[in-house]
Amino acid sequence: MVLGRSPQWHQGAIKVLVPMHKRGKAARVGMQPSLELAQRMAKRAARAQPDTVFTCGSVQDWLSEQCDHYRCMHVPRPQALRAQQQRVDLLNEVGACGPESSLQTRVQVAEMWGSEEWLAAEWSSKGRSLLDQVGGPGLPDGLRRQVQRDIEEVGLVMAKMLPDTKEMSLKLELMGESVCSRWHQDHYTCRAIITYNGSGTVYAHNDNVNFWELRNCGNNDHIIRDASQVLSANSGDVLLMKGKWFPSTVNGLVHKSPDKRYHPDGSIMTRLCLKIDVA
């Protein structure tokens, strides 16, 4: 799924940094879900209507035309490195992501479209700069490398998917008490989100949503018709959620943050999340 203009590459630019979707026995780049997990995810997705979630084998699958017909794309990654809860809680306690519990930068993708190589280098540079700002004990080396790879891969694929986009927002956030706990639709183009510990984003098919309650400030219990049909991402998974402004007829995923969890002493269990947004 590539929307908008086709970029022209400068001569000498590398041919492919992120391969397009391949079918059949063609190889794919990126982590492949286990057969058991893929079957389980397929069963969960089957309970929703076809336009809700496209379960992908890799982030590069977002470039497939199939994605035009879904409100979100979900990449299960059982092998992805998770963050330890104790370390994330410590980062939150020492204010490692600043007073707002988040670190943010902007990537000017339009300025780099002359070369895919330049664009990839820009994502890499912005990712390193963002991660260098994490205070306190910082991220463990393995987790830092995982987040850096995710920034580079997801950012470049999103730029390919929406080539008319001028700017994207990159954010690393510690999410505790202040979360979007109410069901809602995003009033922007799209967001990719990865939760590195705890539970991931929760989402629902439109047929399972009472839109009158959603639009008139109803509580969560009244917005969802059948709680057993709610879907969710796991920690380490990559989820691309289309907002109401996404340029397709299928958009506006209804979703929310997972329920907050607490330690026995009453302190919040903080989650570490990476977000890449297109306004």
Disulfide bonds with the S-S distance in Angstrom:
none
